[in-house]
Amino acid sequence: MSSNGYYIYIETSQHRANDSARIISPILSTQTATCVLFWYHMYGSDVSVLTMYLKSGSNLGSPYWNKVGTQGNTWHSAQVELGPLTNKQIVFEALKGNGYQGDIALDDITITNGACPPPAVCDFEDKSICGYQQLVNDDFDWTWNSGATGSSGTGPMSDHSYGTTDGHYMYTETSSPRKQGDKARLASKTYPATNNMCLTFWYHMYGSNIGTLNVYTSSFGHLGSTVWSQYGNQGNQWRKAQKTLQTATQYQV
């Protein structure tokens, strides 16, 4: 990084709040999964929203990824995995906030054939949920959500990353027809063997009938022993958990 390099940004000092600026890729067609990699910079008290869309014809589509508000005076990397594309375009949209201290910048956008590598961090802010997969050897699926859950007296009001209704997270909806003992399993992409990898995550377990949250490592489709577990009501707040992982083979979480 130096002053000789180039990037693109929105200049927010001469526009109105919620004015949008969009850039659009060439038309894309791919035969396999598609990985969109980019770097973004969102710093200032008036930063608004950066959103990535998948455009088809004249239809902008729904957001696939977004970030809201200041993210600190640094560049952040992001990756979004899409399926095969047929005549689609990637659109980045930046919105102006309420003041002039709200510049949003993009750099080093790459679009490649093939799946994205397993990410170091997942905040569930894209529809592809960082390549996590709903497993089939369970009873129901996790749900991608923002804001409050659909049941009263349980679940968070917002995600942990943003703490607002703009942020997303994954949760299990346990209303009927779910019954006691039903399992929902979500698996990460495959990571290489490790002797000392730190797994960190935030969890929310609030309600009078909370069951159990288990974390396993899985190798070649075989579920290992539990590496972390929590049971019952933990209060109406997000809590942090950490665990050191050690495995002699490649693994999923």
Number of C-alpha atoms within 10 A of each C-alpha: 5 5 5 5 7 10 10 12 15 18 15 21 14 9 15 14 15 13 11 15 14 13 11 14 14 10 14 14 14 15 11 14 15 21 20 19 17 16 17 22 20 26 20 19 17 19 25 24 21 24 18 24 19 20 19 15 10 6 9 15 13 12 17 18 21 20 21 16 18 19 16 12 10 10 15 14 14 18 22 23 24 21 15 16 18 12 12 18 19 19 18 19 18 25 23 27 24 17 18 18 18 23 24 25 17 21 18 13 14 11 17 14 18 17 16 19 14 17 15 8 12 17 16 22 23 24 17 17 20 23 22 17 15 16 14 11 9 12 13 17 18 18 14 16 19 20 17 15 17 11 10 8 11 20 23 21 15 20 24 18 15 14 14 15 13 17 20 25 22 17 19 15 18 18 9 6 6 12 10 8 9 11 18 20 17 16 16 19 15 18 16 11 16 15 11 11 12 12 13 11 14 13 19 20 24 19 16 12 11 15 18 12 15 13 17 17 21 20 18 10 9 10 13 13 11 11 14 14 11 14 11 14 16 16 14 15 15 19 13 10 13 11 14 13 17 15 15 10 14 14 24 22 19
